[in-house]
């Protein structure tokens, strides 16, 4: 089962940075989805924990020249699902 997390990335300044990070993370075996957001200086990554880890993802980002703050990683729940969970009284 895929794990979906969001974490800060330091060092991004432009859309080229977003592209470099996205390409680096997509190359990591087990990564299923990656969305890098320049506005929030963060990445949301979906990956199979049986095939890779946050550490491996952070290392790929580091090789691309940026710092992934996986120590600040948080589970990510898409907004549509958050709305449903909130209506059910689940946070």
Secondary structure, 3 states (H helix, E strand, C coil): CEEEEEEEEECCCCHHHHHHHHHHHHCCCCEEEEEEECCCCEEEEEEECCCCCHHHHHHHHHHCCCEEEEEEEEECCCHHHHHHHHHCCCC
